[in-house]
Amino acid sequence: MSEDVMHGMNAVIRIQRFTPSPEREHHRRHSSSPFGGKARGGSPFGSSLSRRRIRGKHFTQDYTIEILPGQTVLDCLLSIKRNIDPTLAFRYSCGHGICGSDAVSINGTPTLLCTAKIEDYAKPKSNQNGNGDAIDDKGFRTTKSAENAANNSASSTDSGDSNSSDNADESNESPINQPSPSDLGIIEIAPLPGFPVLRDLIVDIDQMMNQIKKLEPYLKADDKLATTKDGKIDMFEYLQNPEELKRYELLSNCISCGVCEGSCPVYAGGEAFIGPAALIAQSRFINDSRDNATNERLDAIATADGITACQSVRACSRECPRGIDVGEEMWKLTERVKNR
């Protein structure tokens, strides 16, 4: 969409909001079960503390704002928070797709607020099916012949005498909802799927970060410093050729935004599947020629809720902001665990 078309247009930002209820203290004199304080489940990647669902009020709120050329969805939310509703809660930091803290779901697609352009996500207000045919208020698709008949009827009415101008204006009204020329459309924003919602668009990513941490995402060498013939430290011990660097270089660009986990139909907070974010972090060191703990890393993910739980749907590859083919990496890890 050109900048001239976007200039001066309005858009409706539809946000799924959540306000948590005040926490209440629960006092129990006697425990009903000796196992009541223990966390359930045998997942090694699950939380050591039982997570309870946060209660609160869910509601949807629309904001109509003026859109400027080249704006991102993050720009719109900042405008809403500064000028319309200061209670709106969302998370962001760098604003340039580097930190990964502003991951949400836009029109059902997990992505980053700061990289999502308005013109790419705005949906026309008029209902349309996949073929671009209009759908009326009752849910029926308007056929081409019906549209042509309506247009011919409107044209014949316009060609009548001037005394029937009022009737002509009424006959031009179509039962199909058409957007205003100055209306860009609707953008629907929701919290990132698969994570507990804390408030509005802010989700709890602690579980994901703990899973990554449990897989020890750091280089493991043999703790032996190589020395030269004269007893000095060999600074060139860990040199790599371009082929070795290429194996993990793109994987090291992962920003742990959670977009791949929000896209994964299997991941649900890590209770049944550790998730692609932690596996990408593990794959980064498995493919590093300087790391000496490959077998240990493969053993760590070869569990029922590890790489074995991956169903190879490859939905995790669709919207990675760093260009990582996450689904392909999951497949490579699966094959490597099987063939080790």
C-alpha positions in Angstrom: 0.0 0.0 0.0 1.4 3.4 -1.0 2.1 6.1 1.5 -0.4 8.4 -0.3 -3.2 5.9 0.2 -2.3 5.4 3.9 -2.0 9.1 4.7 -4.8 10.4 6.9 -6.5 7.0 7.3 -8.0 5.6 10.4 -7.6 2.1 11.8 -9.3 0.2 14.6 -6.9 -1.6 17.0 -8.9 -4.4 18.6 -7.1 -5.7 21.7 -7.9 -8.6 23.9 -7.3 -7.3 27.4 -7.0 -9.0 30.8 -7.1 -7.5 34.2 -6.1 -9.8 37.0 -8.1 -10.0 40.2 -6.6 -9.0 43.5 -4.8 -11.9 45.1 -6.4 -13.4 48.1 -4.6 -15.1 50.9 -5.8 -18.6 51.6 -5.3 -19.8 55.2 -5.6 -23.6 55.8 -5.2 -24.9 59.3 -4.8 -28.5 58.2 -3.7 -30.0 54.9 -6.2 -32.2 53.3 -3.5 -34.4 51.7 0.2 -35.1 52.6 1.0 -34.7 48.9 -0.9 -31.4 48.5 2.3 -29.3 48.5 4.1 -31.3 45.9 4.2 -30.4 42.2 2.4 -32.9 40.0 3.8 -34.3 36.8 7.1 -35.9 36.0 8.5 -33.6 33.4 12.2 -32.6 34.0 11.5 -29.4 32.2 8.4 -28.5 34.1 8.3 -25.9 36.9 9.3 -27.0 40.4 6.4 -25.0 41.7 2.8 -25.7 40.8 1.4 -22.9 38.6 -2.1 -21.9 39.2 -4.2 -20.1 36.7 -4.4 -16.3 37.2 -8.0 -15.2 37.6 -9.3 -12.0 36.3 -11.5 -10.2 33.8 -11.1 -10.9 30.0 -12.6 -8.3 27.6 -12.0 -6.9 24.2 -11.5 -3.2 23.6 -11.4 -1.2 20.3 -9.3 1.9 19.8 -9.7 4.1 16.6 -6.6 6.0 15.8 -5.1 7.8 12.8 -2.4 5.9 10.9 0.7 7.5 9.5 2.7 6.1 6.6 5.2 3.4 7.6 3.9 3.0 11.2 4.3 -0.3 13.0 1.8 -1.9 15.4 4.1 -0.9 18.3 3.8 2.7 17.2 0.0 2.4 17.4 0.0 0.9 20.9 2.4 3.6 22.1 0.1 6.2 20.7 -2.9 4.6 22.4 -1.1 4.4 25.8 0.2 8.0 25.6 -2.9 9.7 24.2 -6.0 7.5 24.9 -5.7 4.9 27.5 -2.7 4.8 29.9 -3.9 1.6 31.5 -3.1 -0.5 28.4 -0.2 -2.9 29.3 2.2 -4.4 26.9 6.0 -5.2 26.9 8.7 -3.8 24.6 12.3 -2.7 24.9 14.5 -2.0 21.8 11.8 -1.5 19.3 14.0 -2.8 16.5 13.4 -6.6 16.5 16.5 -7.4 18.6 15.3 -8.0 22.1 12.2 -10.1 21.3 10.3 -8.8 24.3 7.2 -7.5 22.4 6.0 -10.8 21.0 2.2 -11.0 20.6 -0.4 -12.5 18.3 -1.6 -10.2 15.5 -4.6 -11.4 13.6 -3.9 -14.9 14.9 -0.2 -14.9 13.9 2.5 -14.7 16.5 5.0 -12.0 15.7 6.8 -8.9 17.1 5.0 -5.6 17.5 8.0 -3.6 16.4 8.4 -5.4 13.1 4.7 -5.7 12.1 3.7 -3.0 9.7 0.2 -1.7 9.7 -0.3 -2.1 6.0 0.6 -5.8 6.2 -1.9 -6.6 9.0 -4.9 -4.3 8.6 -8.1 -6.2 7.6 -11.0 -4.5 5.8 -14.1 -4.1 7.9 -16.3 -5.6 5.2 -16.6 -9.3 5.5 -15.0 -11.2 2.6 -14.3 -14.8 1.9 -10.9 -16.1 0.6 -11.9 -15.4 -3.1 -12.5 -11.7 -2.3 -16.4 -12.1 -2.7 -18.4 -9.9 -0.3 -20.5 -11.5 2.4 -23.7 -9.9 3.6 -24.8 -9.4 7.2 -26.7 -12.8 7.2 -23.5 -14.7 6.2 -24.4 -15.4 2.6 -21.9 -14.8 -0.2 -23.1 -12.3 -2.8 -22.8 -13.7 -6.3 -21.4 -11.8 -9.2 -24.8 -11.8 -11.0 -26.4 -10.2 -7.9 -23.7 -7.6 -7.7 -24.2 -6.8 -11.4 -27.9 -6.5 -11.0 -27.5 -4.2 -8.1 -25.1 -2.0 -10.1 -27.4 -1.9 -13.1 -30.3 -1.0 -10.9 -28.3 1.8 -9.3 -27.3 3.1 -12.8 -30.9 3.1 -14.1 -32.0 5.0 -11.0 -29.3 7.6 -11.5 -30.4 8.1 -15.1 -34.0 9.0 -14.1 -35.4 12.6 -13.8 -34.0 15.0 -11.3 -37.2 14.8 -9.1 -36.2 11.3 -8.0 -32.8 12.2 -6.7 -33.8 11.3 -3.1 -34.9 7.8 -4.2 -31.7 7.4 -6.2 -29.6 8.0 -3.2 -31.6 5.4 -1.3 -31.2 2.8 -4.1 -27.5 3.2 -4.1 -27.2 1.9 -0.6 -25.9 -1.7 -0.7 -26.8 -4.4 2.0 -23.1 -5.2 2.0 -21.0 -3.5 4.6 -18.4 -1.4 2.8 -15.5 0.3 4.5 -15.2 4.1 4.5 -12.7 5.5 2.0 -10.8 6.9 4.9 -10.9 3.6 6.9 -7.9 1.3 6.7 -9.5 -1.6 8.6 -9.1 -3.6 11.8 -6.0 -5.1 13.5 -6.7 -7.7 16.2 -4.0 -8.1 18.9 -4.0 -10.8 21.5 -1.4 -12.1 24.0 1.1 -14.7 22.8 -0.5 -18.1 22.8 0.9 -20.9 25.0 1.9 -18.6 27.9 0.1 -17.5 31.0 -1.3 -14.0 30.7 -0.3 -11.6 33.4 -2.0 -8.4 32.2 -3.4 -7.4 28.8 -0.6 -8.3 26.3 2.0 -9.2 28.9 2.6 -12.9 29.3 4.8 -14.9 31.7 7.9 -16.2 29.9 9.7 -17.5 33.0 8.9 -21.1 32.2 10.5 -20.7 28.7 13.6 -19.1 30.1 13.9 -21.7 32.8 13.7 -24.5 30.2 16.5 -22.9 28.2 18.6 -22.5 31.3 18.2 -26.2 32.3 19.8 -27.2 29.0 22.9 -25.3 29.9 23.2 -22.9 26.9 26.9 -22.2 27.1 30.0 -23.6 25.6 31.5 -26.7 27.3 35.1 -27.3 26.5 37.5 -29.8 28.1 38.8 -27.1 30.5 42.4 -27.6 29.1 44.3 -24.7 27.7 46.4 -25.5 24.8 50.0 -24.2 24.9 52.6 -23.5 22.3 56.1 -25.0 22.3 57.4 -22.2 24.4 54.8 -22.7 27.1 52.5 -19.8 26.2 48.7 -20.0 25.8 47.8 -21.0 22.2 45.3 -18.2 21.2 44.5 -20.0 18.0 43.2 -23.2 19.6 39.6 -22.6 18.9 39.8 -21.2 15.3 37.0 -22.4 13.0 36.8 -22.6 9.3 33.8 -21.0 7.5 32.0 -24.3 7.1 32.1 -24.9 10.9 30.9 -21.4 11.7 28.0 -21.7 9.2 26.6 -24.7 11.1 25.5 -22.7 14.1 25.9 -19.0 13.1 22.2 -18.4 12.3 21.1 -20.4 15.3 23.1 -18.0 17.6 20.8 -15.2 16.3 17.8 -16.6 18.3 16.5 -13.8 20.6 14.2 -16.1 22.7 11.1 -14.1 21.8 8.8 -17.1 22.1 7.2 -16.6 18.6 8.0 -20.1 17.6 6.5 -21.5 20.8 3.4 -19.4 20.3 3.0 -20.9 16.8 3.6 -24.5 18.0 0.3 -26.4 18.4 2.1 -28.9 20.8 3.7 -26.4 23.1 1.5 -25.3 26.1 3.8 -23.8 28.7 6.3 -26.7 28.5 4.2 -29.2 30.5 4.1 -31.7 27.6 6.8 -30.4 25.3 9.9 -28.4 26.2 9.3 -26.2 23.1 11.3 -25.1 20.1 13.1 -22.2 21.8 15.0 -24.4 24.2 15.8 -26.9 21.5 17.2 -24.2 19.2 19.4 -23.1 22.0 20.6 -26.7 22.5 21.1 -27.2 18.7 23.3 -24.1 18.6 25.9 -25.8 20.8 25.4 -29.3 19.4 26.5 -27.8 16.0 29.4 -25.9 17.5 32.7 -27.7 16.7 34.3 -26.2 19.9 31.7 -27.8 22.2 32.7 -31.2 23.7 29.4 -32.2 25.3 27.4 -33.3 22.3 26.4 -36.7 23.7 25.3 -35.1 27.0 23.2 -32.6 25.1 21.5 -35.2 23.0 20.7 -37.3 26.1 19.2 -34.2 27.7 16.6 -33.7 24.9 16.0 -37.4 24.2 13.0 -37.5 26.6 9.3 -37.9 26.3 8.7 -34.2 26.5 11.9 -33.3 24.7 12.5 -33.7 21.0 10.4 -36.8 21.0 7.3 -34.8 21.6 7.8 -32.7 18.4 5.2 -33.7 15.8 7.1 -32.0 12.9 4.2 -29.7 12.1 6.7 -26.9 11.3 4.4 -24.1 12.3 7.3 -22.8 14.3 9.2 -21.8 11.1 6.5 -19.4 9.7 7.2 -16.2 11.6 10.7 -16.4 13.1 11.8 -12.8 13.2 15.5 -13.9 12.8 14.9 -16.0 9.8 15.7 -19.4 11.4 14.0 -22.4 9.9 13.0 -23.8 13.3 11.0 -26.7 11.9 14.0 -27.9 9.9 16.2 -27.7 13.0 13.7 -29.8 14.9 13.8 -32.4 12.2 17.6 -32.5 12.2 17.6 -32.9 16.0 15.1 -35.7 15.7 17.3 -37.5 13.2 20.4 -37.0 15.2 18.9 -38.4 18.4 17.7 -41.5 16.5 20.9 -42.1 14.7 23.4 -41.5 17.5 
